[in-house]
Amino acid sequence: SVKSRTGYVLTLAGCPLIWGSKLQTEIALSTLESEDSALSTAIRELIPLRRVLQEVGQALDLEFSKPSIIQLTCFEDNNGALGLALSPRMTPRTKHIGVKYHFFKSMIGEKKGIVIRRVDSAEQKADIFTKGLSQETFETIRKLLMGW
């Protein structure tokens, strides 16, 4: 297939909670575009998870010293996708990427609740869902994924 594969894993306290792997709906013209699409998909899963965690906290009558935002961190290993997600403007080379992939930009930031951080490619847990890996790499990422 010429379509890229999106993979993500959401963890809570280091334990996998939600994960997914699927072909992207459109053909990506670059690695940047493919990674940006995958980042958008992962953040679309993070948003309802944050709401669930807030409701669980309220149901358990957890007291907060001030109105708080549940802080979520998304890890990205592609520098281009990371820069595109954090940049307030589109560049001429990236303006063709659909608006549907950039709806999350208004939710990114320390005070808004979702933070995107760089992670080394060797430690990217989602790679286990997106590509064929050597046995050694697979076992390393599996250990990271399971918190071993």
N, C-alpha and C positions, 0 to 999 in steps of 0.2 A: 504494500500500500504506500502511496505517496503522502498520506496524512501522518502527522505527528501524533504521538501518544502523550496524553496528560496523565500524570500520576501525582497523588498527594496523600499525606497521612497527617491526621490531626491527633495530637497527644495531649493528655491531661495528666499532670504529675509524672511525666515520662512514660506513661502507658498508652499504647495505640488505642484510640477511641473510635475514629472514623477514618476510613481510607477508601481510595478509589483509583481506578485505572480505566481509561477509555480513549478511543480515537477521537481526535479533534474533528469538529464538523467542517472546518474549512482547511484548505491546503495552505500551509504556512510558507511564505516566501523566504524566510530566514530563520535562523535559530532564535534570534531575538523575538520575532513574532510568535514562534511556537512557545517559548518560555513565558512570554507575556500572557498568552492565552491560558497557559497552565496556572500561572500566578492568579489570574482573575478567577479561574474556576475554584482554586483553593480558598480564596477569600470569600467567594460566594457561599462556601460551606462554613467558614468561620463566623459569619454574621449571625445566622440563627443559633449557632452554638453559644455565642456570647449571651444572647437573649435567654436561652435555657438556663445557663449558669446564673444569671441574675435572678430569674424566677425561683430557682432552687434555693438561692440564698435568702430570698424573701420568705419562702415557704418554711424554711428552717429558723426563721426569726433571727438571722445573723445580724448583729449590730455593726454598723459601720460608723466610724468617727466622723465621716463627712460623706456627702454623696460621692460614690466612687464609680469609676469606669473599670470594668474588667479588662485588664491589659492582655492582649494577645500578640504573639510574635510569629511572624511568617518568615521562613528562611528561604533565601533564593541564592543559587550559585552562579547565575549568569549576570555578569556586570552590566550588560546592555539592558536587560529586563529590569534590573534593580534601578538603574539610572532613569529609565523610562517611567517606572512606577513612582519614583520620588520627585521627578521633574514636574514643575507646574505647567510647562508648555510642551506642545508637540513640536518635533523638528520636521523639516521637509522630507527627511528619509523615513519617518515613522508615522506621518499623518494619515496614511492609508489604513492603519490598524483601526478596526471598528470601535465606535463609541461604546459598544456593549462591553468591551474589555477594560474600559477606563472609568466605569461608574464608581469604582471603589476608591478613587483618588481622594474624594471628600472625606473618607473615613480613615485615612492614613495620618499618623502623627501621634506623638507621645500623649497629648491631651485628648485625642479622639478615640484611642483605644486599640488601634491596630498598628503595630510597628513592623517594618520589614527590615530584616538584618541579612547581611551577607554570611554565607556558610561556605566552607571549602567543598569543592566537588567530591572529594573523597569521603566527606561526612554527610552528604545529601541523602537522607533516608528515602526520599521519594524515588530515587533512581532504581530501586528494586522493583518498582511498578512500571517502569517506562522502557527498559532496555535489557538486552541480554548481557549478563555479567559473567566474568570468570568466576570459578568456584571460590577463589580466595576473596575477591571483592564482594561476592554475594554473602559469604559468611560474615565478613566484617560489617556490612550494612545490616544484616539480620541481627547481629549482636547489638548494634546501635539502636535499631528499631525496637527491640524487645527490652532494652535497658540493661543488658547483661554486661 
